[in-house]
């Protein structure tokens, strides 16, 4: 493979000739980082009955995501117990890397109110010993680089039992710009991208909470929109709509098909024929029981294990029923599923589902209009988030390979 002039080839791709290509093990030997350590194994590993409501955070792999540590959902152990452990004491500035089952999640330990954090054997800390040679924030972003992640997953063996121990981690490649200033400039640019992504994620979470609260109030009549009154009625889904499964199979899908094809997944496939041209709610009868709902008006086709709810009575808004099912059908479905090799839903489960209905379509449509506006705003923000993530990926490709030099 021909290498671009002024660059050299490394395990993670081309980098400028003045960048250093090294390994974790070599950085340990040179005193740039301390020997990486994870949490306590075997009998010393804290058990679930050791957890307390407050103490020293006990950080597991699932507490590390999107570059952050989730302290709200982590376990805690007594400080006396933590002090007695042999290793896994993580402090401010450490770079964390998950290395068992959940492979490759990263975070950096910020300012903490605790003396230290305790790690499980699923998480390794990397502690920079010579900050003049290596920026810890740069190292964390390099660990997120897709080509580094590919090497990490290859060494871990892949699969649900993937694991890369400390000895194997010493083989991991690291590429380092020649000056601390350049490392920090790269880290700052990628941290800004992270901050934008995090702010969008928080805004989306807030908007979803607001929408969920609005659904709880508006779809139960607890809060009425101005100008509406009258008693709500209990209706059976089977009495106000036609319900049946489709007749197509997965092999019928076409990558760039003309029409939506609803299968047993949250992903909507495509197909070149349609069986329906109407308003409909689509709910899988298997897989993700009670958690996947689609709404459409137009032409589409349906998998043989997906239920199509169509032909709504004149006094019923299909979109209102859709929102009501999103909020309430899941628990009902789990309680009424057929327990077999794969949990599934049968037609009577749908037909017997009861819901509350406002006395006129005007109120139903006013409610769905408000909820649809909230939903559209969330979809728009999701699109912005997806674009921000794509931009960050592009930035990593350019900055962590030296294609763009900031200093």
Secondary structure, 3 states (H helix, E strand, C coil): CCCCCCEEEECCEEEECCCEEEEHHHHHHCCCECCCEECCCHHHCCCHHHEECCCEEEECHHHEECEEECCCCCEEECHHHHHCCCCCEECCCCEEEEEECCEEEEEECCCCCCCCEEECCCEEEECECCCCCCCHHHHHHHHHCHHHHHHHHHHHCCCCCCECCHHHHCCCEEEECCCHHHHHHHHHHHHHHHHHHHHHHHHHHHHHHHHHHHHHHHCCCCCCCCCCCCCCEEEEHHHHCEEEECCECHHHCCCCCCEEEECCCCCEEEECCCCEEEEEEEEECECCCCCCCEEEEEEEEEECCEEEEECCCCCCCHHHHHHHHHHHHHHHHHHHCECCCCCECCHHHHHCCEEEECCCHHHHHHHHHHHHHHHHHHHHHHHHHHHHHHHHHHHHHHHCCCCCCCC
